[in-house]
Structure formats: structure tokens, C-alpha cells
Amino acid sequence: MRDSITEAPASRLSTPTLFGFSLGMIGDRIFRDAPALLLLLFMTNYLAIPPALAGTAIFIPKILIVFVDPMVGSLSDRLRTPWGRRRPLMLIGGILAGLAIVMFFHVPHFPSATAEAAYISLIIFLGFTGYSFYTVPCLVMSSEIAEGAEERRRVMSWRVGFMAIGLSFSAYAGAFVQALGGGQQGYRTMSLCYGALCAASMLATVVASGGHAITQQAGAAPSVLAQFRLVASNKRYMMLLAVGFLQKLAEGVGYGSFAYFCIYVVHQSLAGIGDVVLASMAGQILTQPLWLKASKRYAPVTLYTVGVLGWCLNLLLWLAMRGQSPFWLLPLGLEAGAAAGGFLMVTLGMLSQLMAADTAATGQDREGVYSGLWLANEKLAFAGGALVVGVVIGLFGFVGSSQGMAAAQTPLAVLGIGITYCGINMVIYLSSILVLRIFARMPEPRPT
């Protein structure tokens, strides 16, 4: 499936523009990935919250975020200010996201695990509401500044590269906690540093975006409910949304179980996780030019399939890493980054092109709502991954602790962790390929 919309030659964005618009992705990934890697582990191994309860506490507030993201998207379409439609919301969101990271790991003492879980749920809801204020307008702006399918893919490729940098910072969060002496105090100090870095990178994009003019369309936008109906009528978007859901559900399962997998299954340290993800970042960034070049020759569904199969191969190779030297983990990180960089770029590129095609076909600006629904879908799926991890390892008999890694696990519990990280993860990713193939056969709308 090639891009079938006829477009005029597009102007090429400058490197400083791409750099400035992409900087915020560092904070974006820190906010999403550092808690995803450590919060469930922190809750079960330091606060003694049962795994199923901990997973539920993470999942429930993100159900509510499903309604927040589209509302933010609609608001950013309607907003009219001297600073533009998107930037004021991004400013608020960047500040709130940084504060929320600090609060995730500063949990007051409560008399019960249920009360602690409820407190964390509240902070997750407030934090992700602020996160929505940044991510939804930012995703829309990334589409608005680009003209043409190729240039939109170029913007998304830069975003993917800076996502990798943010992921690397997130991956070293556990090692940073250990370097600080571990324990709850180590987590608290880490959260202060990471919260500041998250806010700084997001606000840097807010500042950088001020020099790029984006037309504010006149006229009142339809109501949120009316826009939902219009978006739901776009069958191609709904099918791509299903692909995104499966992709992020698998990603959430992977993030939620990775630390457990390293500690209990392959016996690798949290410091080693950082090295692996740093290698993954290198693989993701270095292969972006190759994926971009390939996108001019091969259909998106083909590239997506190659990327996902490469990721599934990586999951299988991890099973051979039990007790191995950390050196052997670096090639795995490189291969994982190369694979993920491909299917992430393809997915974001298809979303950006689909939104542009909808605007051309209908003459209506619904990109904010499309982006809001997309990000709400991502967050719900990602949180669902944490719920899956908590429930599955709980069923296999995982035992929590209030003393870090002190609790010994039964062979059955260790098996459950391995099945979760490798087996469940792989099945979900492979199913996303089947859904994408259905999407690829659906006709694109014709411009009006």
C-alpha cells in the first residue's frame, strides 16, 4: 500500500525546527517509561502491595484518561490565544508531568496496602491528565508543521529518535536508584532528578515551537460528541486504532514485566537494563535513515511486519541470557532498537498521513480529536499491560515484599514471569500484524 493521495511538492523543514519539536519526546518517554519500568516493582517490592492490586491501581485511573485525551484534543482545536492553539496547553502539561513523576515515588505512609494503592491511583490520574495536556497538542503540531507524506514521515522519524533518548534515561532509572543507595530514599531522589529533566525537555519544545507559525483556522469546531461520531465513522482510523492498541498493550506487558524478568528469570542487574536500553537507543536512531529509505520502496505493512518479527526474535533470544555476561545483552539491545524503530516509525507515519487525508477529504480540522483518541487508546492499552502483568504473576504465586528484592520466588512464579514477558508479549505483537493487514486493504478517502 503506497500513499495514494496526490500532493504538491512539500517544503522541507530545517534541522533546528525538527530538533526543537523533537526535544520534548525525551520528557514524554521519561514520564511514560520510567514509571512503567519501576512503579509496579516499587509497589510490590517496597510497599508490599499485592501484584494484582498494584496492577489494578495503575489501570483504573487510565480508564478515565480515555475521556480526558479526546477532550484535550478538542480543546486544542478550539482554543484561540496569542500564543497559538497548542502551546498554552503544552506549557501546563509539561509542568504537571514533571511534578507527577516526583509524587509517584513520594508515597506517604498509610495503614493499609489498599490505601497506598488508592493514593497512587489518584496521583496517576492527576499526572496523566497533565501529561495529556502536553502530548495531545504536541502530536497534532508534529503533523501540522509538515507538508506531504514524506515530510510527515521525516518528522515522525525524528520523534522516534528522541523517544529512544528518553527511553535510555528511563532505563537507567533503576541503576540510578541503586547508585543512590537503593530503598525508598533512592527512589525519591531519582524521581526529583527525573521529574526536573522531564519538565525541562517538554518546556524546551514549547519554547522552540514559538518560532514556527501555524495557521489557526477560523470558525467554531463541532462539539466533542459530534466529533467522536465523525471520527468513529472513519473505519480506517478505527482499524489503525486497533493496531495501536495491540502494539501498546504488548509494550505495556513488556515494560511491566521486564524488571521482574531480568531479576528473577535471567538474573541480570537493574544496572544492566540501562546498558541494554542504551544499545537499543543506538539501534533505533542509527537505523532510522534505513527505515526511511525503505519506506519509499516498500509498503508500510511490509515494514511493520519485518519490525515486529524482529522484535519477537529478540524475545526468544532473551531466554538464552540466563546468567550470561552483560556483554551479550548489548547486541540484543541493538537488534531490539532497530526492530522497534521500524514499526514505531511506520505506525506514526500512517497515523499522520491518515489525519492529513481526512482533512483533505472532508475539509474539517479534526486532528486534535484524532490525536486525543489515539493517545488515550495508547495509555489505556499501556496501563492494561501493567494489569496483565500484575494479574498473571499473582496467579503464578509471586510474593511481594517491603524490603526490596528480599522475597524468594517459587519456580512456578518464575515461570509465570517468563511466560508473561516472552509468551504473552509475542502473541499480542503478532496479532497486531493481522489487524494491520486488514487496514492495508481498506480504501483511502479521495480529497474533496
N, C-alpha and C positions, 0 to 999 in steps of 0.2 A: 504494500500500500504506500504509494508516494503521495506527497502533498498535491492535491488536485486543484487548489484554488489559484487562479491566475493573479499574480501580484506585480505591481510596478517595481522597478529596481529600488531597493531599500538603501537608505543612508546607513553608514557603518558607524557604530558607537565607538567612542575613543576609549583607550585603555584606562585613563583616570576615571571615566564615568563608570565603566564596568567594575573597576576596583572599589570605588566608593559605594556603589549599590550592593556589592557583594560582601563588604566588611561585616555587616550585621548578621550574616549567616554564621559567623563564629559564635556570637552570643545566642543565636537561635538554637544551634546544636548543643551548646553548653547547657542551656535551660532544659532542653528536652532529654539529652543523653546522659548527663552526669547523674541526675536523679534516677533515670531509668536503669542505669547500671548499679547504683548503690542504695537507693531508697528502700527497695524491698528487702535487701540484705541487711540494711541498718535496722529496719523494723523487726525482722525475725531474729537477728543475731545480737542486737544490742538493746532492744526494747522488749524482747521476749513476746512479741505479738505473734500469734499462730499464723502460719503461712496463708491459709485460706482467708482469714480475717484481714491480713495485710494486703493481699491482692484485691479483695473487695473494697477496702478503704481507698485504694488507688483508682479503682474502676468507677465507682459510683459517682464521684464528682465530675468525671469526664463525660458521663452521660448528659449532664446538664450543660456542659460546654458545647455539645452538639447544637444547642439552641442559641448559644452566645455567638459563635463564629459567624453564622449567616446574618445575625443582627448587626454585627460589626461591619460585615461586608456591605450590607445595605446602607448603613450609616455613612460609610466611607464613600459610597456612590452619591449620596445626597448632600454631604457636607460641603459648605462653601465658606472658605476663610481666606484671608490674605496670604496664608502660608500653604494653600492648596487643600485638596480633599483628604489626602492620606497622611501627611506629615504630622499634624497635631495628634492624631491617634497613635502614631508610631512613637512619638515622644513620651506619651503617657505610658504606653506599653513597655517601652524599654526600661523605664524607671521601676515599674511594678515587677517586672520579671526578675530584675536583679535583686530586689528586696525579698522576693519569694524564695529564691534559692537559699538565702540565709535562713529563712524561717523553716524550711523543710527539715533542717538538721538542728534547730534550736527548739526542741520539744520540751515543754515544762513537765515536771513530774505530776502524774495523775495516779489515782488509787487503783486503776484497773487498765488492762490492755485495751479493752473496748473504748475507754475514754481517750486514750492516747491515739488509737486508730481514728476516732471521730475528729479529734483535733487536726490530725494530719490531713484528713479528707477536706476539712474546711480550708486549710491553707492551700491545698492543691486546687480547690475550686477558685479561690481568690487569685492565686498565682497564675493559673492558666487563663483566667479572664483577662488579666493584664497581658499575658503572652499573646492572646488573640488580638488585642489592640495593636500589637506590633506586626505579627506575622501576616494577618489578612491583608491590610493595606500594602505591606511590603511585597507580597506576591503579586498583587494587582499592578503595582508600579513597575515591577520587573517585566510585565507583559506590555504595559503602556509605552515604555520608553523604546521598545524595539519595533522595527518595521520589517515585516516579511518573516516567513517561516524560518529561513536560515539564520537570520539575526536573532530571532527568539530562541533558537536552539543554542546560539552562542551565549546569550545572556544566561540561560539555564546551565550551560556548561561551567561558566564562572561561578554560579551559585553552588553547584555541586562541588567544585574545587574548594571553596571556602567552607562548605559543610564539612569536608574532610578535615580541615584545620581545626574547626570547632570540636569535631569528634575526637581528635587527638588530645586536645585539652581535657575533654571529658574522660577519656580512657585513663589518663594519668591521675584522675581524682583519687582513686583507691591507693595508688602508690604515694600520693601526696599526704593522704591521711596517715599512712604508715610512717612516713618520714617525720611527721609531726608528733609521733609517739602513739598513734592509734587511739582507740577509745572514743567516747563521745566528744571529748575536748578536741581530738584530732578532726573529727567530722565538723565540729563547729567552726574551727579555724579555716578549714578547707572551704566551707560554704561562704565565709566572708570574702575570701580571695576570689572565688569563682563568681559570686554574685556581682562583685565590682567589675570583673572582666566582662561578664555578660552584658551589663548595662552600658559599659564604655563602648563596646563594639556596636551595639544597636544604635546608640546615640550618634556614633560616628557616621552611620548611614543616614540618619535623619539630617545631620548637617550637610553631608555630601549631596543628598538629593535636592537640597535647596537651590542649587545652581542649574537644575535641569527643568526647563519649562514643560509642563504637561497641561494640555487643554482641559479646562473644566467645562463640561457640557452643560448647556442651559436646560431648564425645564425640570419639572418635578418628576422624581422617579416613582414607579408603581410601588404599592405597599409591599411589605415583606411577604405576606401571604400570596399576593398576586405574583410576585417574582418567583416564589417557590413553585407555584403551579407551572409557570412558564419554563423554569429550569427542569422540572420533573418531566415535562413533555419532550425534552431533548433526550431521546433514547441513547444516542451515542455517548452523551455526557454521563448518563446513569450507568452505562456499561463500563466506561472508563473509571467511574467512581468505585465500582465493584472491584476492579483491578487494584486500585489504590488501597482499598480496604484490606484485601488479602495480603498485599505487599507489606503494609504496615502492621497487620496482625502478626505475620511471621516475624517481622523485625522486632516487634514488642516481645514476642516469645523468646527471641534470641537474646535481646538485651536483658530481659528479666532473669534468664537462666544462665547467662554467660559466666558471671562471677561464681555462682554455685558450681557450674561445670568445671571451671578451672581449679577451684579449691578442692572439690570432693571427688571428681572423676579423673582428671588428668594431672592433678597435683602440681599446678603451676601457680606462682605467686601473683598477687594483685599488681605488683610492680611489673611483672612480665606482661600483663594485659596491656599496659601502656605502650610497651615496646611493639607489641603485635599491632595495635591500632595505629601507631606512628608509621609502621611499614604499610599498613592499609591505606593511610592517607597518601603516602608517596605513590602507591599503585593507582589510587583513584585520580590523583592530579596528573601524573605522568601519562596516563592512558587517555585522558580527555581529548587531546588532539586526534588520536587514532579513532576514537568513537565518533567524533565529529566528522572526520573524513569518511568513515564507513557509512554514516547516516546519509551521505549524498549518493551512495550506491545501493544500499540495502534497505529493505522495508523495515519500519520500526518494530514490527512484530518479530522479525528475524533477529534483530539486535537484542531485543528484550529476552528472547528465548536463550540466546547464547549467554547473556549475562546471568540469567537465573540458573542455567545448568552449571555455569562456572561456580556460582555460589553453593549449589548443592554438592558439587565435588569437594569444595572446601570443608563442608560439614563432615563429610565422610573421612577426609584426611585428618581432621581433629581427633578422631577416635584412636589414631595411632600415636598420639602425642603424650600418652601417659608416662610421666617421669622422664621425658626426653629433655635434652639440653634446650634452654630458651632460644639458642641459636636457630634451631629447626623451626621455630614458630615464625620467624621473620619472613621466609618465603611464603608461608601460609597467609600472612598479613598482606603481602604484596598481591597475591592472587585474589584474595577476597576484595581488596580495594579496586582492582581492575574490573572484576565482575560487577560489583555494586555500582561503580561509576557509570557503567554502561546502562544498566536497567533503570537507574535513577534519572540519568540524563534523558533517556528515551521517554520515560513516563512524564516528566515535567515538560518536555518539549511537545508531546502530544496534547497535554492539558492547555498549554499556552496557545497552540495552533487551533485547538477546538474553540477556545474562547474568542479568538480573533475571527474564526469562521462564523460563529454565531452572531457576532456583531455585524459582520458584513452581510449575513443573510437576513437579519431581522431589522437592522438599523437601530437596535436598542442596546444601551450600555448596561449589561448585567454581569460584568466581570467581577465586581465586588461580591455579588451573591454566589457566583460560581466558585470564587476563591474561598469564601467563607464556608460553604458547604464542603469543599474539598479538605480544608484544614480541620474542620470539625470531624469529618469522616476519618482523617488520619489520627486525630487524638483519641477518638473512641476506639479505633482499631488497636492503636498502640497500648492504650490502657487495658484493652481486652487481652492483650498478650500477657500483661502482668497478672491479670486474673487467672488466665490459663495456667501460668507457672505456679502461682500460689495454690490453686486447687489440686493440680496434678501432683506436685511434690508432697503436698499434705496427704493425699490419698496413698502415696507410696511410703508414708511414715516419717517424713522429715521432722526432726526435732529442733525447735528454736532454742535460743539462749539469751541471756542478758550479759554474757561475758565474751562477746566476740565470737571467735571460731571454736569455742571450747567444747561444744556438744558433739559427741561422736555419732556417726550415722550408720544405720544398718545397710547391708548390701542391697536390700530392696530399695531403700531410699536413694542410694547412689544410682541404681539402675533407673529409677524414675527421673532423676536429673538428666541422665544421658538420653533417655527417650524424649524428654521434653526439648532439650537443646538441639539434638540432631534429627530425631524422627518427626516430631510434630512440626518443627520449623520447616523441614524439607517438603512435607506433604502440602502445607499451605502455599509455599512458594510455587510449587509445580502446578497447583490448581489455578494460580493466577495466570499462567500461560494459556490455559484453556479458555478462560474468560476473555483474555486479550484477543485471541483468535476470532472469537465471536464479534468483538468490537471492530476488528480489522475488516470484516466482511460487510459492515453496515455502511450504507451510502452517506457521503458527506453532503451537507446542505449547499445549495447554489446561492451565490451572492445575489442580492436584490439590485 
